[in-house]
Amino acid sequence: EHLPVIITTVGLLCDRLQQKGIALDMELGELPELLGHADQLEQVLINLLVNASDALLSRQEREPELRPWIQVRAGLRDGRVLIEVEDNAGGIEPELLERIFDPFFTTKPVGKGTGLGLSVSYGIIRQMGGQLKVRNATRGACFSVDLPVG
């Protein structure tokens, strides 16, 4: 069952995010069982949440008045499971969007990121028969995980 995976994953990071002053909002619709492995999906979700958190904190250094938030949405769309992680960190430069899933590509300062998190996540979701995508929403980046129903 994958609803608990999303809840437990967010639960793992919830305290850490709140300590950093990041508001977390969850909108969970009805979710069926998914094919694939809960621990792998957990790894991807942790990655997306940690990346969002890092982006928010670095933006907040430049804009102390920013009230950072992450929204996690999950539900069914067109017979598939859609999980979205959106933040208000300002989004990703358009020319970086197409490279964001490349191995060793990182926007983090030297020594802070391996550039492997998103490419590994992309591979995991592909193996599960799904797609990991990114777009810029109104206030920041929105990563979406689209998976087949089991």
N, C-alpha and C positions, 0 to 999 in steps of 0.2 A: 504494500500500500504506500502510495507516494505522498499523500497529504502529510502524514507524520514526518516524512523525510524533510519536507519543506519547513514544517513547524520546528522540528528538532534542530535543523541547521540554523535557522534564524535564531532559535533559542540559544544555541551555542554562542552566537556572536552578539546577542542582544545587549547583555551587560556591558561588553566591551564598547559597543557603539554608543550606548547611553552615557558611559563614563566620558566619552569623547564629545558628548553633546550632540550626537547625531540622532535625530528623531527617526523612528522606524514605523512604517505603516504597512500593514498587510491586508490584502483583499483576496481572500481565497474562495473560489467557487467550488462547485462539486468536481472532484477529480476521481477518475477511475484508476484501476491498477495500470501500471505501465510496464512495458517490457524493459529489461535492463536492470542494472544493479544500483540499489539504493546508495551504496557507499560512493559509487562513481558520480551519481547525480549530486550527492552531498559535496563532493570535492569541487564540482563545477560551481555550485551555488556559493560555497565558501569563497571561492576565487572571485566571483562576481561581486559579492558583498564587500570583501576586503579591498578590491580595486576601487569600488565606489567610495568606500570610506577614505582611502588614501587620497583620491582625487578631491573629495570634499575638504579634507583637512588642509591640503595644499592650497586650495582656493581660499579657505578661511584665513590662512596666513596673510594673503594679499587683501582679503576683504573681511575684516574682523566682524562686520555687522551681518555677515551671511548666517542664516539659520539653516544649517544643513539637514537634509532629509533623504531617506532612501525609501522607495516604495516597492514592495514585492507583490506582484499580482499573479494569480494562477487560476486556471480554469480551462474549460473545453472551448475550442473554436474549430468549426468545420470538422468535427469528429477527431480532432487531435488535441493533445494537451499543450497549452501555451503557458509558459512561465516567463514573466518579465521582471527585470530588476532595473528600476529607473532612479536617477539621482538628480540633484539640482546643482551639480558642480560645474555647469557651464558647457558641457559637451566636449566633443573631440574634434580637433581640426579636420576639415573635410579631406585634406590630402593624406591624413593619417588613417582615416576610417578604413580604407581598402587594405592597409598593411597591418591592421591591429591584430589579426590572427596569425601573422607570420612568426615562425620560431625566432626567438632572440630579439624580436622587436619590442622595445619598451619606451614609454614616455616618462618613466621615472628617472630620478637622478642616478648618476653612476653609483653602483654599489647597493642600490635600493631594490632593484627588480631584475629578475633573470631574463624576462621577456619570454618565459615559457608558459606561464599560467594560462593565458588565453589560447595559445596554440594547442596545449594539452587538452584544455577544456573543449575546444573545437573538435579535436579528434575523438574525445570520449562521446560527445553528443552524436557525431557522425556514426560511430560504432553502434550506438543505440538506435540508429535508423532515423535520427532527427537532424535538425539544423540549429546552429548557434549563429545569431545575427546581431548586428548593432546598427542603431540609427541615432541621430540627434533628435531628441524630443524638445519641448518648448524650453525647459530649464536646464537640461543636461543630457547625459547619455542614457539610452535605453537598450539594454541587452535582452534579447529574447531567445528562449529555448523552446523549440517546437518539436514535440515528440509524438510518435505514433502511439495509439492506445494499444495496450497488450491484448 
